[in-house]
Amino acid sequence: MIIIKLIGGLGNQMFQYAMGRAIAYQRKDILKFDISNFSNDPLRKYSLSHFNIQESLATSKDLKKILNPLIREFPWTLTKRFYNFFPYYKRPLFLEQSFCYDKNVFRARSNVIFSGYWQSEKYFKQIEMIIRNDFTLKNKPDKLNNEISKIMQDTNSVSIHIRRGDYIANPITFQYHGLCSMEYYKKAIQYINENINRPIFFFFSDEIDWVKDNLKIPKDCYFIDHNKMENDYLDLWLMSQCKHNIIANSSFSWWGAWLNTNKEKIVIAPKKWFNNAAIDTTDLIPEEWLII
């Protein structure tokens, strides 16, 4: 049994699922999710149920089966400090050590709980088509979203994601993540204009009015503002329907771009993903994407 501790928003949960799915697939093992973190998180909720995933939630009995032997050996307050004494193949609790890809996750023991973000396609590249199929929508989009999707498919559509919201409202989050600069979006739009014939831009943001007032908007564009927070997965789906993508420093638009099936797509990503330059994001951006 493999248990993934889900944390964060939709994009984060998708990374965590994809990593766990790859390990379970390789081993022909059972994959379950621990969603207990969301009971104490007023801003986030479990969001993967909108997709055609292999869905199985871990029970308290499942968690105790794995953790109780560890707790008996070490007091819980000391567990995270001492668990590294276990070799990879014996760890009941496998904590992410850095932002980089860690091949040792595939050496973990059978009954294990993984806790981390696991933000690299290297974890699941070998089962790419399975992940793409898992992240198809369980239910058909409504009429308006289908109409917008049709426009995207019939034009040289380009999604642009501007992430603000909690990146601005929460000082700790802002200090950690930071924001993509206007210069980044200016250069990205210029690159698209120079390389794509008659592009049509589709803007996505959690502060769409701010975008209208502060960003130099291309002439041919749409502002996607009808999907509310509880339907954010539809915005992600619409991003994936575009021919090309300009993403923010956000796992949300990362997945919108990754799920884009256009073989000739241009995906532009920001060079500065975190305020802390010491965080190594080498394994985050796929090789074929353009970093500005």
Kinemage of the C-alpha trace (Angstrom):
@kinemage 1
@onewidth
@group {chain A} dominant
@subgroup {mainchain}
@vectorlist {calphas} color= white
{ca met a 1} P 0.000 0.000 0.000
{ca ile a 2} L 1.264 3.461 -0.985
{ca ile a 3} L -0.263 6.493 0.711
{ca ile a 4} L 0.244 10.016 -0.601
{ca lys a 5} L -0.365 12.868 1.827
{ca leu a 6} L -2.207 15.490 -0.219
{ca ile a 7} L -1.521 19.150 0.554
{ca gly a 8} L -1.968 22.491 -1.179
{ca gly a 9} L -4.184 23.497 -4.066
{ca leu a 10} L -5.283 21.648 -7.182
{ca gly a 11} L -1.958 21.862 -9.034
{ca asn a 12} L -0.021 20.603 -6.021
{ca gln a 13} L -2.426 17.711 -5.539
{ca met a 14} L -2.024 16.739 -9.193
{ca phe a 15} L 1.756 16.513 -8.802
{ca gln a 16} L 1.389 14.409 -5.665
{ca tyr a 17} L -1.113 12.078 -7.309
{ca ala a 18} L 0.982 11.655 -10.467
{ca met a 19} L 4.088 10.749 -8.478
{ca gly a 20} L 2.186 8.215 -6.356
{ca arg a 21} L 0.431 6.785 -9.410
{ca ala a 22} L 3.793 6.157 -11.094
{ca ile a 23} L 5.191 4.298 -8.094
{ca ala a 24} L 2.025 2.240 -7.633
{ca tyr a 25} L 1.941 1.407 -11.361
{ca gln a 26} L 5.562 0.270 -11.369
{ca arg a 27} L 4.972 -2.016 -8.396
{ca lys a 28} L 1.390 -3.044 -9.165
{ca asp a 29} L 0.558 -1.751 -5.698
{ca ile a 30} L -2.452 -0.014 -4.132
{ca leu a 31} L -2.469 3.811 -4.107
{ca lys a 32} L -4.412 5.733 -1.466
{ca phe a 33} L -4.670 9.412 -0.490
{ca asp a 34} L -4.440 10.896 2.975
{ca ile a 35} L -6.677 14.006 2.839
{ca ser a 36} L -6.698 14.686 6.587
{ca asn a 37} L -4.705 17.897 6.122
{ca phe a 38} L -7.685 19.644 4.521
{ca ser a 39} L -9.799 19.374 7.679
{ca asn a 40} L -7.548 22.061 9.199
{ca asp a 41} L -7.041 24.149 6.056
{ca pro a 42} L -9.767 26.778 5.474
{ca leu a 43} L -8.300 27.803 2.105
{ca arg a 44} L -7.802 24.402 0.456
{ca lys a 45} L -9.870 21.315 -0.158
{ca tyr a 46} L -9.473 17.920 -1.757
{ca ser a 47} L -9.939 18.663 -5.477
{ca leu a 48} L -9.033 15.574 -7.498
{ca ser a 49} L -12.522 14.059 -7.596
{ca his a 50} L -13.326 15.994 -10.801
{ca phe a 51} L -10.891 13.807 -12.776
{ca asn a 52} L -10.941 10.187 -13.956
{ca ile a 53} L -8.293 9.183 -11.453
{ca gln a 54} L -7.885 5.961 -9.506
{ca glu a 55} L -9.458 7.280 -6.336
{ca ser a 56} L -9.086 5.587 -2.959
{ca leu a 57} L -8.956 7.489 0.342
{ca ala a 58} L -6.780 6.247 3.190
{ca thr a 59} L -8.549 5.502 6.467
{ca ser a 60} L -7.195 6.198 9.947
{ca lys a 61} L -6.660 2.440 10.216
{ca asp a 62} L -4.458 2.513 7.086
{ca leu a 63} L -2.351 5.335 8.516
{ca lys a 64} L -1.979 3.704 11.930
{ca lys a 65} L -0.906 0.436 10.329
{ca ile a 66} L 2.106 2.221 8.846
{ca leu a 67} L 2.885 4.828 11.498
{ca asn a 68} L 2.286 2.987 14.779
{ca pro a 69} L 5.487 0.892 14.621
{ca leu a 70} L 7.465 4.082 13.949
{ca ile a 71} L 5.806 5.959 16.814
{ca arg a 72} L 6.520 3.101 19.212
{ca glu a 73} L 10.196 3.168 18.293
{ca phe a 74} L 10.592 6.954 18.305
{ca pro a 75} L 8.444 9.610 20.042
{ca trp a 76} L 6.387 11.388 17.392
{ca thr a 77} L 8.069 14.729 18.108
{ca leu a 78} L 11.388 13.141 17.190
{ca thr a 79} L 10.249 11.077 14.244
{ca lys a 80} L 11.088 13.607 11.525
{ca arg a 81} L 14.503 14.176 13.068
{ca phe a 82} L 15.462 10.530 13.264
{ca tyr a 83} L 13.628 8.902 10.394
{ca asn a 84} L 16.606 9.450 8.084
{ca phe a 85} L 18.442 6.751 10.015
{ca phe a 86} L 16.201 4.313 8.158
{ca pro a 87} L 17.587 3.361 4.734
{ca tyr a 88} L 15.318 4.320 1.823
{ca tyr a 89} L 13.873 0.857 1.473
{ca lys a 90} L 12.814 0.728 5.147
{ca arg a 91} L 11.288 4.169 5.712
{ca pro a 92} L 7.588 4.022 6.661
{ca leu a 93} L 7.405 7.815 6.280
{ca phe a 94} L 9.177 9.180 3.190
{ca leu a 95} L 9.650 12.960 3.402
{ca glu a 96} L 10.661 15.067 0.409
{ca gln a 97} L 14.252 16.225 0.940
{ca ser a 98} L 14.487 18.981 -1.666
{ca phe a 99} L 12.650 20.454 -4.635
{ca cys a 100} L 14.677 18.298 -7.045
{ca tyr a 101} L 13.708 14.927 -8.460
{ca asp a 102} L 14.554 12.083 -6.071
{ca lys a 103} L 14.917 8.698 -7.753
{ca asn a 104} L 14.961 7.010 -4.347
{ca val a 105} L 11.170 7.260 -4.086
{ca phe a 106} L 11.068 4.200 -6.333
{ca arg a 107} L 13.170 2.316 -3.778
{ca ala a 108} L 10.745 2.951 -0.929
{ca arg a 109} L 9.227 0.015 0.913
{ca ser a 110} L 5.711 -1.282 0.220
{ca asn a 111} L 3.755 0.128 3.167
{ca val a 112} L 4.820 3.769 3.067
{ca ile a 113} L 3.475 7.297 3.396
{ca phe a 114} L 4.923 9.959 1.092
{ca ser a 115} L 4.827 13.595 2.210
{ca gly a 116} L 5.992 16.384 -0.095
{ca tyr a 117} L 5.216 18.285 -3.292
{ca trp a 118} L 7.134 16.157 -5.847
{ca gln a 119} L 7.012 18.799 -8.584
{ca ser a 120} L 8.753 17.216 -11.539
{ca glu a 121} L 7.449 15.284 -14.526
{ca lys a 122} L 10.454 12.991 -14.117
{ca tyr a 123} L 8.454 11.092 -11.496
{ca phe a 124} L 5.715 10.164 -13.973
{ca lys a 125} L 7.143 10.718 -17.460
{ca gln a 126} L 7.341 6.945 -18.001
{ca ile a 127} L 3.533 6.691 -17.667
{ca glu a 128} L 2.724 10.005 -19.350
{ca met a 129} L -0.288 8.736 -21.306
{ca ile a 130} L -1.792 7.154 -18.185
{ca ile a 131} L -1.491 10.443 -16.294
{ca arg a 132} L -3.000 12.375 -19.195
{ca asn a 133} L -5.930 9.973 -19.270
{ca asp a 134} L -6.342 10.133 -15.476
{ca phe a 135} L -6.579 13.907 -15.642
{ca thr a 136} L -9.416 14.006 -18.162
{ca leu a 137} L -12.636 15.464 -16.802
{ca lys a 138} L -15.087 13.071 -15.197
{ca asn a 139} L -18.074 15.172 -16.286
{ca lys a 140} L -18.539 17.096 -19.526
{ca pro a 141} L -17.992 20.874 -19.243
{ca asp a 142} L -21.027 23.149 -19.412
{ca lys a 143} L -22.145 24.927 -22.578
{ca leu a 144} L -20.161 28.149 -22.040
{ca asn a 145} L -16.870 26.379 -21.334
{ca asn a 146} L -17.400 24.146 -24.360
{ca glu a 147} L -18.009 27.192 -26.543
{ca ile a 148} L -14.801 28.817 -25.328
{ca ser a 149} L -12.923 25.557 -25.898
{ca lys a 150} L -14.191 25.510 -29.490
{ca ile a 151} L -12.822 29.031 -30.071
{ca met a 152} L -9.486 27.937 -28.628
{ca gln a 153} L -9.309 24.936 -30.923
{ca asp a 154} L -10.210 26.991 -34.004
{ca thr a 155} L -7.634 29.762 -33.440
{ca asn a 156} L -3.979 30.192 -32.532
{ca ser a 157} L -5.012 30.426 -28.916
{ca val a 158} L -2.588 31.323 -26.124
{ca ser a 159} L -3.409 31.080 -22.424
{ca ile a 160} L -1.840 33.612 -20.066
{ca his a 161} L -2.039 32.934 -16.344
{ca ile a 162} L -1.474 35.759 -13.860
{ca arg a 163} L -1.357 34.408 -10.303
{ca arg a 164} L -2.029 36.909 -7.519
{ca gly a 165} L -4.640 36.080 -4.845
{ca asp a 166} L -2.929 34.325 -1.932
{ca tyr a 167} L 0.480 35.211 -3.400
{ca ile a 168} L -0.426 38.809 -2.467
{ca ala a 169} L -2.777 38.411 0.499
{ca asn a 170} L -0.541 36.143 2.595
{ca pro a 171} L 2.790 37.854 3.519
{ca ile a 172} L 4.517 34.510 4.138
{ca thr a 173} L 3.342 33.125 0.789
{ca phe a 174} L 4.374 36.343 -0.976
{ca gln a 175} L 7.825 36.243 0.604
{ca tyr a 176} L 8.278 32.622 -0.495
{ca his a 177} L 6.771 32.667 -4.000
{ca gly a 178} L 6.856 36.250 -5.201
{ca leu a 179} L 5.106 37.348 -8.399
{ca cys a 180} L 5.947 37.160 -12.071
{ca ser a 181} L 6.972 40.628 -13.228
{ca met a 182} L 5.207 42.670 -15.870
{ca glu a 183} L 8.474 42.508 -17.797
{ca tyr a 184} L 8.155 38.713 -17.932
{ca tyr a 185} L 4.662 38.878 -19.427
{ca lys a 186} L 5.719 41.635 -21.839
{ca lys a 187} L 8.604 39.530 -23.166
{ca ala a 188} L 6.456 36.379 -23.327
{ca ile a 189} L 3.706 38.134 -25.310
{ca gln a 190} L 6.306 39.666 -27.624
{ca tyr a 191} L 7.816 36.234 -28.281
{ca ile a 192} L 4.411 34.793 -29.126
{ca asn a 193} L 3.614 37.709 -31.453
{ca glu a 194} L 6.913 37.181 -33.284
{ca asn a 195} L 6.490 33.424 -33.673
{ca ile a 196} L 2.743 32.764 -33.952
{ca asn a 197} L 0.506 34.021 -36.738
{ca arg a 198} L -2.455 36.027 -35.412
{ca pro a 199} L -2.459 34.742 -31.843
{ca ile a 200} L -5.580 35.069 -29.715
{ca phe a 201} L -4.838 35.536 -26.000
{ca phe a 202} L -6.962 34.112 -23.193
{ca phe a 203} L -6.292 35.637 -19.778
{ca phe a 204} L -6.750 33.641 -16.566
{ca ser a 205} L -6.309 35.169 -13.133
{ca asp a 206} L -7.650 35.176 -9.602
{ca glu a 207} L -7.690 38.991 -9.938
{ca ile a 208} L -8.870 39.519 -13.501
{ca asp a 209} L -9.844 43.187 -12.929
{ca trp a 210} L -6.287 43.937 -11.824
{ca val a 211} L -5.036 42.383 -15.055
{ca lys a 212} L -7.322 44.601 -17.131
{ca asp a 213} L -6.112 47.719 -15.322
{ca asn a 214} L -2.394 46.998 -15.107
{ca leu a 215} L -1.263 44.787 -17.975
{ca lys a 216} L -0.845 46.024 -21.527
{ca ile a 217} L -3.500 43.892 -23.167
{ca pro a 218} L -3.126 42.555 -26.718
{ca lys a 219} L -5.891 43.602 -29.088
{ca asp a 220} L -7.285 40.118 -29.712
{ca cys a 221} L -8.026 38.621 -26.320
{ca tyr a 222} L -10.591 37.112 -23.966
{ca phe a 223} L -10.821 37.379 -20.185
{ca ile a 224} L -11.888 34.125 -18.555
{ca asp a 225} L -13.718 35.113 -15.370
{ca his a 226} L -16.884 32.994 -15.270
{ca asn a 227} L -15.513 29.916 -13.484
{ca lys a 228} L -15.563 30.431 -9.729
{ca met a 229} L -13.158 29.050 -7.122
{ca glu a 230} L -15.083 25.812 -6.706
{ca asn a 231} L -14.784 25.260 -10.475
{ca asp a 232} L -11.101 26.146 -10.830
{ca tyr a 233} L -10.482 22.785 -12.496
{ca leu a 234} L -12.453 24.109 -15.492
{ca asp a 235} L -10.024 27.012 -15.862
{ca leu a 236} L -7.167 24.508 -15.810
{ca trp a 237} L -8.973 22.438 -18.438
{ca leu a 238} L -9.479 25.534 -20.629
{ca met a 239} L -5.764 26.349 -20.416
{ca ser a 240} L -5.043 22.862 -21.699
{ca gln a 241} L -7.344 23.493 -24.680
{ca cys a 242} L -5.190 26.397 -25.902
{ca lys a 243} L -2.590 25.848 -28.615
{ca his a 244} L 0.123 27.632 -26.599
{ca asn a 245} L 0.636 28.690 -22.989
{ca ile a 246} L 2.286 31.440 -20.952
{ca ile a 247} L 2.324 30.227 -17.379
{ca ala a 248} L 2.872 31.876 -13.997
{ca asn a 249} L 5.129 30.557 -11.224
{ca ser a 250} L 2.245 28.297 -10.327
{ca ser a 251} L 1.662 24.543 -10.401
{ca phe a 252} L -1.900 25.344 -11.526
{ca ser a 253} L -0.905 26.779 -14.906
{ca trp a 254} L 2.017 24.321 -15.112
{ca trp a 255} L -0.546 21.545 -15.375
{ca gly a 256} L -2.705 23.524 -17.803
{ca ala a 257} L 0.312 23.724 -20.119
{ca trp a 258} L 1.477 20.144 -19.556
{ca leu a 259} L -1.958 18.731 -20.412
{ca asn a 260} L -2.005 20.719 -23.657
{ca thr a 261} L -1.761 18.047 -26.375
{ca asn a 262} L -0.681 20.332 -29.233
{ca lys a 263} L 2.533 18.720 -30.546
{ca glu a 264} L 3.812 22.104 -31.764
{ca lys a 265} L 2.920 24.038 -28.627
{ca ile a 266} L 5.039 26.857 -27.282
{ca val a 267} L 5.062 26.962 -23.488
{ca ile a 268} L 6.744 29.930 -21.819
{ca ala a 269} L 7.653 29.705 -18.129
{ca pro a 270} L 9.266 32.214 -15.764
{ca lys a 271} L 12.932 31.798 -14.909
{ca lys a 272} L 12.255 33.064 -11.378
{ca trp a 273} L 9.907 30.530 -9.765
{ca phe a 274} L 10.615 31.419 -6.121
{ca asn a 275} L 11.908 34.521 -4.363
{ca asn a 276} L 14.548 32.335 -2.774
{ca ala a 277} L 17.127 31.812 -5.498
{ca ala a 278} L 18.690 28.988 -3.477
{ca ile a 279} L 15.771 26.662 -4.293
{ca asp a 280} L 16.845 24.483 -7.194
{ca thr a 281} L 14.028 24.259 -9.779
{ca thr a 282} L 16.110 22.435 -12.395
{ca asp a 283} L 13.714 19.478 -12.549
{ca leu a 284} L 10.507 21.517 -12.555
{ca ile a 285} L 10.318 22.845 -16.119
{ca pro a 286} L 10.237 20.313 -18.998
{ca glu a 287} L 13.173 20.614 -21.376
{ca glu a 288} L 11.085 21.627 -24.375
{ca trp a 289} L 9.533 24.640 -22.625
{ca leu a 290} L 10.985 28.127 -23.071
{ca ile a 291} L 12.208 29.879 -19.905
{ca ile a 292} L 12.223 33.679 -19.800
